[in-house]
Amino acid sequence: MPQRTFQAPKGTRDFYPADLALRRHVEAAWRSASVDFGFEEVEGPTFEHLELYTVKSGPGIVSELFSFRRAGGDDDYALRPEFTPTLARMVAARGGSLPVPVKWFAIPNFFRAERPQRGRLREFTQWNVDLLGLDTPDADAEVIAVAALALERLGLRPADVRIKLSHRGAMGAALGAMGVRPDQVAGAFELLDRRDRLDPAAIRARATEIGLSDAALQSLMLAAATRIPLEGGAAAIAKALGIGATGLEAIDALCAALGARGIAGWCEWDLGIVRGLAYYTGSVFEIHEASGAERAIAGGGRYDGLVELVGGPKTSAFGFGMGDVVLSLVLKDRGLLPADGGESLLPRPDVFLISADQSADPVMHRLAAELRRAGLHVRHSYKTTRNVGKLLGDAGKCRARRAVILDAGLASGQVSVKDLDGGSQTAVAMSDLVATLTA
């Protein structure tokens, strides 16, 4: 039988130790920011009933999913493309027994059956942060501030990334003023969300389908290109959209809440941000690399009503998702990831044991077990060589802090301990070794 070679499926990634260390570095910033804000980690199944996704997005979403039916079964499933439906299902399952507010985060893997592109893969890791049970601008600002803290801990600053805010209610009112019927608003939001990926002819065709005149389309595109400083607030947004400011009081409250949390400098209003998913109901936001060279780093917003849609009680909610793919590209471009590809992020051994003679091997293994029980990260060579110089080289390559050399001194109950950072070497009694290395 001819030998075959295999590669990872297109749109997926292999993570070798240094690669995974880079991802864990990003995840550590996500997790620490979440925990420091009082969010608790949750997880759900890798696949769900297909209907969980079609109930909110319609049958058209099936083409974007890895869906399947178990052999001999009659239920359709799909690998999860996002976490929000799972979260809504989990909240619905517990009904009113959960504390208010619910503050959860998750860092799962997701899957999309789409053509892979730069910044968009078929399998990816995404950080999700959600706050449920509070319908206030303060809740929105709290969640946005978590995202800003994680980015700051990764070394990014407002000059590197921008948090772009908008409001579905304001844009919906503007569409109504343009003559768009309520049942056509969702289609208009989808058009706005996809406009950068469509050519002008496709935009005009879609606008005609949803009832937008050429004049209304022009007004909509002009409004979508509007950028307003955060402090402009509801008055500036209403003026740009040609609507009254009545009913937009939450916008000014959100501006104040973001300022109070010290992240106003990260934020601006971008009326073209609407988020294409139909379940968003109020404030929405995306985080973009400042130059606009990459896809959105993160996106989210208020999605009141989704928990109710999947059988739960009426529940307000605000959350976002931040994928690792685009974020890693931005961090690399800004020089915020180690130039060694992640090698320096790998765990450093506390001790590297060197057996200078075959007769010392049993002692080495017993010592390794004892040191590990004492909480130390211990490694040793698997090579047959007894050349201490070469073995010290191996200890240096794995960045061990100290080497313990079992040499001729072992006969008198002593070993040599070499500080691999400073270069000094001392003789230590075996009986004192654990205390010396754990001090």
TACORMO-V412845 format. One record per residue. RES is the residue in one letter. NEAR is the number of other C-alpha atoms within 12 Angstrom. Layout:
res=RES near=NEAR
res=RES near=NEAR
This chain:
res=M near=3
res=P near=4
res=Q near=5
res=R near=6
res=T near=6
res=F near=7
res=Q near=10
res=A near=12
res=P near=13
res=K near=18
res=G near=23
res=T near=25
res=R near=22
res=D near=16
res=F near=16
res=Y near=14
res=P near=17
res=A near=23
res=D near=23
res=L near=25
res=A near=23
res=L near=34
res=R near=36
res=R near=26
res=H near=33
res=V near=39
res=E near=31
res=A near=24
res=A near=28
res=W near=38
res=R near=34
res=S near=27
res=A near=32
res=S near=36
res=V near=22
res=D near=21
res=F near=29
res=G near=21
res=F near=27
res=E near=24
res=E near=26
res=V near=26
res=E near=24
res=G near=25
res=P near=23
res=T near=22
res=F near=29
res=E near=32
res=H near=28
res=L near=32
res=E near=28
res=L near=35
res=Y near=39
res=T near=26
res=V near=23
res=K near=26
res=S near=25
res=G near=17
res=P near=15
res=G near=14
res=I near=25
res=V near=28
res=S near=20
res=E near=25
res=L near=32
res=F near=27
res=S near=27
res=F near=21
res=R near=17
res=R near=12
res=A near=9
res=G near=8
res=G near=9
res=D near=11
res=D near=16
res=D near=23
res=Y near=26
res=A near=32
res=L near=33
res=R near=39
res=P near=38
res=E near=41
res=F near=40
res=T near=46
res=P near=39
res=T near=35
res=L near=40
res=A near=41
res=R near=29
res=M near=31
res=V near=38
res=A near=26
res=A near=18
res=R near=17
res=G near=22
res=G near=19
res=S near=14
res=L near=19
res=P near=16
res=V near=19
res=P near=25
res=V near=33
res=K near=33
res=W near=38
res=F near=40
res=A near=35
res=I near=35
res=P near=34
res=N near=31
res=F near=38
res=F near=31
res=R near=29
res=A near=27
res=E near=20
res=R near=18
res=P near=20
res=Q near=18
res=R near=18
res=G near=26
res=R near=31
res=L near=27
res=R near=31
res=E near=34
res=F near=33
res=T near=35
res=Q near=38
res=W near=44
res=N near=45
res=V near=49
res=D near=48
res=L near=44
res=L near=41
res=G near=31
res=L near=27
res=D near=28
res=T near=27
res=P near=33
res=D near=26
res=A near=35
res=D near=43
res=A near=44
res=E near=41
res=V near=45
res=I near=51
res=A near=36
res=V near=42
res=A near=47
res=A near=42
res=L near=29
res=A near=32
res=L near=43
res=E near=25
res=R near=23
res=L near=34
res=G near=24
res=L near=31
res=R near=26
res=P near=25
res=A near=18
res=D near=31
res=V near=36
res=R near=36
res=I near=41
res=K near=41
res=L near=48
res=S near=49
res=H near=44
res=R near=41
res=G near=36
res=A near=45
res=M near=45
res=G near=37
res=A near=28
res=A near=36
res=L near=38
res=G near=25
res=A near=22
res=M near=29
res=G near=24
res=V near=28
res=R near=20
res=P near=21
res=D near=16
res=Q near=24
res=V near=34
res=A near=30
res=G near=30
res=A near=44
res=F near=40
res=E near=29
res=L near=37
res=L near=36
res=D near=29
res=R near=24
res=R near=30
res=D near=19
res=R near=14
res=L near=17
res=D near=13
res=P near=18
res=A near=13
res=A near=16
res=I near=29
res=R near=26
res=A near=20
res=R near=26
res=A near=33
res=T near=21
res=E near=20
res=I near=28
res=G near=25
res=L near=30
res=S near=21
res=D near=22
res=A near=16
res=A near=26
res=L near=31
res=Q near=20
res=S near=24
res=L near=37
res=M near=33
res=L near=20
res=A near=33
res=A near=35
res=A near=21
res=T near=25
res=R near=27
res=I near=28
res=P near=25
res=L near=33
res=E near=26
res=G near=23
res=G near=34
res=A near=36
res=A near=25
res=A near=28
res=I near=40
res=A near=33
res=K near=21
res=A near=30
res=L near=37
res=G near=25
res=I near=25
res=G near=21
res=A near=24
res=T near=17
res=G near=19
res=L near=30
res=E near=24
res=A near=29
res=I near=38
res=D near=31
res=A near=24
res=L near=41
res=C near=37
res=A near=26
res=A near=27
res=L near=33
res=G near=24
res=A near=17
res=R near=25
res=G near=20
res=I near=30
res=A near=29
res=G near=25
res=W near=37
res=C near=42
res=E near=37
res=W near=42
res=D near=38
res=L near=43
res=G near=40
res=I near=44
res=V near=43
res=R near=41
res=G near=28
res=L near=35
res=A near=34
res=Y near=37
res=Y near=36
res=T near=32
res=G near=39
res=S near=49
res=V near=47
res=F near=45
res=E near=41
res=I near=44
res=H near=36
res=E near=31
res=A near=26
res=S near=17
res=G near=19
res=A near=17
res=E near=25
res=R near=29
res=A near=35
res=I near=38
res=A near=40
res=G near=39
res=G near=48
res=G near=47
res=R near=44
res=Y near=39
res=D near=32
res=G near=28
res=L near=37
res=V near=34
res=E near=25
res=L near=26
res=V near=29
res=G near=21
res=G near=25
res=P near=26
res=K near=23
res=T near=31
res=S near=35
res=A near=43
res=F near=47
res=G near=50
res=F near=44
res=G near=39
res=M near=44
res=G near=42
res=D near=40
res=V near=35
res=V near=31
res=L near=44
res=S near=38
res=L near=27
res=V near=35
res=L near=31
res=K near=23
res=D near=20
res=R near=22
res=G near=17
res=L near=26
res=L near=29
res=P near=23
res=A near=16
res=D near=16
res=G near=23
res=G near=24
res=E near=22
res=S near=22
res=L near=24
res=L near=24
res=P near=24
res=R near=23
res=P near=29
res=D near=35
res=V near=40
res=F near=43
res=L near=44
res=I near=44
res=S near=39
res=A near=31
res=D near=22
res=Q near=20
res=S near=16
res=A near=24
res=D near=25
res=P near=16
res=V near=27
res=M near=32
res=H near=24
res=R near=16
res=L near=31
res=A near=31
res=A near=20
res=E near=22
res=L near=29
res=R near=22
res=R near=14
res=A near=20
res=G near=18
res=L near=27
res=H near=27
res=V near=34
res=R near=34
res=H near=34
res=S near=32
res=Y near=18
res=K near=16
res=T near=16
res=T near=17
res=R near=23
res=N near=19
res=V near=26
res=G near=16
res=K near=18
res=L near=29
res=L near=33
res=G near=19
res=D near=26
res=A near=33
res=G near=29
res=K near=20
res=C near=29
res=R near=27
res=A near=33
res=R near=30
res=R near=37
res=A near=43
res=V near=47
res=I near=41
res=L near=40
res=D near=29
res=A near=18
res=G near=22
res=L near=25
res=A near=15
res=S near=15
res=G near=19
res=Q near=22
res=V near=34
res=S near=32
res=V near=34
res=K near=31
res=D near=26
res=L near=27
res=D near=16
res=G near=13
res=G near=14
res=S near=14
res=Q near=17
res=T near=20
res=A near=26
res=V near=25
res=A near=22
res=M near=28
res=S near=17
res=D near=18
res=L near=28
res=V near=26
res=A near=16
res=T near=25
res=L near=30
res=T near=18
res=A near=11
